[in-house]
Amino acid sequence: MSGEGRFIIDKKRERPAAVEVLSELTRSLPDENWLYRLRLIDQELQIFGYSPNASALISIIENSPLFGSAQFRAPLTRDQRVEAEQFHIAFRVQREGQQ
């Protein structure tokens, strides 16, 4: 039983806690961006939102020690009602220092 229990603990330690991921995402994204959906599945986080310059978000996300392999999952579209680009970005969540 202890071997199985250890496996679960080790798996949980492979990635940051959800609250840590949300905190880092909040610190990383500029204030003029906003999200309307987050989806965390295994080690992938998908974010959906609006930005005045969505193209710049990829490099911002890549500069975080917790995130990597960021890419757009859908084409950017301009929403005239909110004067911003709508985006869908997915990226890997990892422990600091992992590649």
GUNU-418624 format. One record per residue (C-alpha): residue in three letters; z, x, y. Coordinates in steps of 0.25 Angstrom, whole numbers, padded with zeros to 4 digits, always signed. Layout:
<sites>
ALAZXY;...
</sites>
This chain:
<sites>
MET+0000+0000+0000;SER+0003+0011+0010;GLY-0011+0017+0008;GLU-0017+0004+0012;GLY-0008+0002+0024;ARG-0011+0016+0029;PHE-0026+0012+0028;ILE-0024+0001+0037;ILE-0016+0009+0047;ASP-0026+0020+0047;LYS-0038+0010+0050;LYS-0030+0004+0062;ARG-0028+0018+0067;GLU-0043+0021+0067;ARG-0046+0013+0079;PRO-0038+0010+0092;ALA-0030-0003+0093;ALA-0037-0015+0100;VAL-0028-0015+0112;GLU-0031+0000+0113;VAL-0046-0003+0113;LEU-0045-0014+0123;SER-0037-0005+0132;GLU-0047+0006+0132;LEU-0059-0004+0134;THR-0051-0009+0146;ARG-0049+0005+0152;SER-0064+0009+0149;LEU-0072-0003+0155;PRO-0073-0003+0170;ASP-0067-0015+0177;GLU-0080-0022+0181;ASN-0083-0024+0166;TRP-0078-0036+0158;LEU-0078-0040+0143;TYR-0079-0054+0138;ARG-0078-0050+0123;LEU-0073-0038+0114;ARG-0075-0037+0099;LEU-0068-0026+0091;ILE-0073-0025+0077;ASP-0068-0013+0069;GLN-0071-0001+0078;GLU-0081-0008+0087;LEU-0078-0015+0100;GLN-0088-0024+0106;ILE-0087-0028+0121;PHE-0094-0039+0128;GLY-0094-0040+0143;TYR-0100-0038+0157;SER-0102-0026+0165;PRO-0109-0022+0178;ASN-0114-0009+0171;ALA-0113-0012+0156;SER-0121+0001+0153;ALA-0110+0010+0158;LEU-0100+0004+0148;ILE-0105+0012+0136;SER-0101+0025+0142;ILE-0088+0019+0147;ILE-0085+0015+0133;GLU-0090+0028+0127;ASN-0080+0036+0136;SER-0068+0029+0130;PRO-0061+0037+0119;LEU-0059+0024+0110;PHE-0074+0019+0111;GLY-0087+0025+0106;SER-0101+0021+0102;ALA-0103+0011+0113;GLN-0116+0003+0113;PHE-0121-0010+0119;ARG-0123-0021+0108;ALA-0132-0030+0117;PRO-0141-0028+0129;LEU-0134-0029+0143;THR-0137-0041+0150;ARG-0134-0044+0165;ASP-0126-0057+0168;GLN-0129-0061+0182;ARG-0117-0071+0182;VAL-0107-0059+0182;GLU-0117-0048+0187;ALA-0114-0039+0175;GLU-0120-0034+0162;GLN-0116-0041+0149;PHE-0113-0031+0138;HIS-0109-0030+0123;ILE-0105-0016+0119;ALA-0099-0011+0106;PHE-0092+0002+0103;ARG-0083+0009+0093;VAL-0068+0009+0095;GLN-0062+0022+0090;ARG-0049+0030+0091;GLU-0049+0041+0102;GLY-0056+0053+0098;GLN-0064+0046+0087;GLN-0079+0047+0087;
</sites>
